[in-house]
């Protein structure tokens, strides 16, 4: 089945990139077939971030893409986002469920099997993002978790698991073989990488061929 493909924004809003550029890239990614867009921008104030999120939500209308905000439920609600993605050390997902309407997406980052089991046990999350799977320049010196731990986490979790960290179109088949439901990435979609449609196509074909996906 088709993999879930998540684009994580590169954090340059307010630090070298303006909101127009962010919104344009989000819209282009949605039209290219990206399923989930995690707005992860820390260099702007709350009002500016909520405004940018609202524009991103508008930019994905008419596509299957959904916009979630990294760890900021208040900003997600203010901007009309489709959900929130919680850090591993953030507040309980059940608390988010108690404060949001049906259909609001809730994801969480996990780093090992135990975290995945705890996070998915009560049905409060829709998906997990596991990593860092491969070495990545965004986390220099960080020891990657590897594919075996990814596969163990996929088997233990009760919700779909996306792989993050050093994921490329070339190693996507390995992620698919480990059983992940899809991938999440910053660098895969960053400037200088493959065009987004090409990345989406190659990842989709990797999962279709090897039987991965959600």
C-alpha positions in Angstrom: 0.0 0.0 0.0 1.0 3.6 -0.4 3.4 4.9 2.2 2.7 8.0 4.4 5.2 10.7 3.4 5.8 13.5 5.8 7.7 16.7 5.1 9.2 18.5 8.1 9.8 22.1 7.5 13.4 23.2 7.7 13.2 25.8 10.6 14.3 28.8 8.5 11.2 30.8 8.9 12.3 34.1 10.5 15.9 33.1 10.0 16.5 33.5 6.3 13.2 32.5 4.9 10.0 34.5 4.7 6.5 33.1 5.2 5.7 33.4 1.4 8.5 31.0 0.6 7.4 28.6 3.3 3.8 28.6 2.1 4.8 28.1 -1.5 7.0 25.1 -0.6 4.2 23.6 1.5 1.7 24.0 -1.3 4.1 22.5 -3.9 4.8 19.5 -1.6 1.1 18.9 -1.1 0.4 19.0 -4.8 3.3 16.6 -5.4 1.7 14.0 -3.1 3.2 14.6 0.3 0.6 13.4 2.9 1.7 15.2 6.1 3.5 18.5 6.6 4.9 19.1 10.0 5.5 22.8 10.6 8.6 22.9 12.8 9.6 26.6 13.1 11.2 27.9 16.3 12.6 31.3 15.2 9.3 33.2 15.0 6.9 34.5 17.6 3.5 32.8 18.3 1.4 35.2 16.3 3.6 35.0 13.2 3.8 31.2 13.5 0.0 30.9 13.8 -0.5 33.1 10.8 2.0 31.1 8.7 0.3 27.8 9.8 -3.1 29.2 8.7 -1.6 30.1 5.3 -0.1 26.6 5.0 -3.5 25.0 5.8 -5.0 27.1 3.0 -2.2 26.1 0.6 -2.9 22.4 1.0 -6.7 22.7 0.3 -7.8 20.4 -2.4 -5.0 17.9 -1.7 -4.8 14.9 0.6 -2.1 16.7 2.7 -2.6 17.6 6.3 -0.7 20.2 8.3 0.4 19.5 11.9 2.4 21.8 14.2 5.4 20.7 16.1 4.5 20.5 19.8 2.5 23.7 19.9 -1.1 22.8 20.4 -2.1 26.4 21.0 -0.5 27.5 17.7 -2.1 24.5 15.9 -5.5 25.5 17.1 -5.1 29.2 16.5 -3.8 28.5 12.9 -6.6 25.9 12.1 -4.1 23.1 11.6 -5.2 19.5 11.2 -3.2 18.3 14.1 -0.1 18.5 16.4 3.1 16.5 16.6 4.3 16.0 20.1 8.0 15.7 21.1 8.9 12.6 23.0 9.1 14.5 26.3 6.0 16.6 25.7 2.6 16.4 27.5 0.4 13.3 27.3 -1.4 12.8 24.0 -4.6 11.9 26.0 -4.6 15.5 27.2 -4.6 16.7 23.7 -7.5 14.4 22.8 -9.5 15.9 25.7 -9.1 19.4 24.3 -9.6 18.8 20.6 -12.4 17.8 18.2 -12.8 14.4 16.5 -10.5 14.0 13.6 -7.7 16.1 15.0 -4.4 14.4 14.3 -2.0 13.6 17.1 1.5 12.2 16.5 4.5 11.7 18.8 8.2 11.2 18.4 9.7 8.1 19.9 13.3 6.7 20.1 13.0 3.1 21.3 10.5 0.3 21.6 9.5 1.1 25.2 8.5 4.7 24.3 6.5 3.4 21.3 4.6 0.9 23.4 3.8 3.5 26.0 2.8 6.1 23.5 0.5 3.9 21.5 -1.1 1.9 24.3 -4.1 4.1 25.1 -5.2 4.9 21.5 -4.5 8.6 21.9 -2.0 8.9 19.0 -2.6 8.4 15.4 1.0 7.8 14.4 4.6 7.7 15.7 7.8 9.0 14.2 10.8 6.9 15.1 14.4 7.9 14.8 17.1 8.8 14.2 17.3 5.8 11.9 20.4 6.8 9.8 23.2 9.3 10.4 22.1 12.8 9.5 23.8 16.2 9.3 20.9 17.7 11.3 22.1 15.8 14.3 25.9 15.6 14.1 27.5 13.1 16.5 24.1 11.4 17.1 24.4 7.6 17.0 21.7 6.3 14.6 19.2 3.8 15.9 19.4 1.7 12.8 17.0 -0.5 10.9 16.8 -3.4 13.4 15.5 -1.1 16.1 13.1 0.5 13.6 11.7 -3.0 12.8 11.4 -3.9 16.4 9.5 -0.6 17.1 7.1 -1.2 14.2 6.2 -4.6 15.5 5.7 -3.3 19.0 3.7 -0.2 18.2 -0.1 -0.3 17.9 -0.2 2.6 15.3 1.7 3.4 12.1 5.4 4.2 12.5 7.2 6.6 10.2 11.0 6.6 10.0 13.0 9.8 10.4 16.7 10.7 10.3 18.9 10.5 7.2 16.1 9.1 5.0 16.8 9.4 1.3 15.2 8.1 -1.8 18.1 5.6 -2.0 17.6 4.1 1.4 13.8 4.2 1.4 13.6 0.5 0.3 15.4 -0.4 3.5 12.9 1.5 5.6 10.1 -0.2 3.7 11.6 -3.6 4.3 11.7 -2.8 8.0 8.0 -2.5 8.0 7.6 1.3 8.5 4.4 2.9 7.3 6.3 5.7 5.7 9.0 8.3 6.1 9.4 11.7 7.6 12.3 14.0 6.5 13.7 17.5 6.3 16.7 17.0 4.1 15.0 14.8 1.6 12.9 17.8 0.5 15.5 20.5 1.2 17.1 22.8 -1.3 19.5 20.9 -3.5 17.9 17.6 -3.0 15.8 15.8 -5.6 12.7 17.7 -6.7 9.8 16.9 -4.4 7.7 15.0 -7.0 10.8 12.8 -7.8 11.3 12.1 -4.1 7.7 11.2 -3.6 7.6 9.0 -6.7 10.8 7.1 -5.7 9.7 6.5 -2.1 6.2 5.4 -3.2 7.7 2.9 -5.7 10.1 1.6 -3.0 7.2 0.8 -0.7 5.0 -0.6 -3.4 7.8 -2.9 -4.6 8.7 -4.2 -1.1 5.3 -4.3 0.5 5.7 -1.5 3.0 3.3 1.3 3.6 0.2 1.8 5.8 
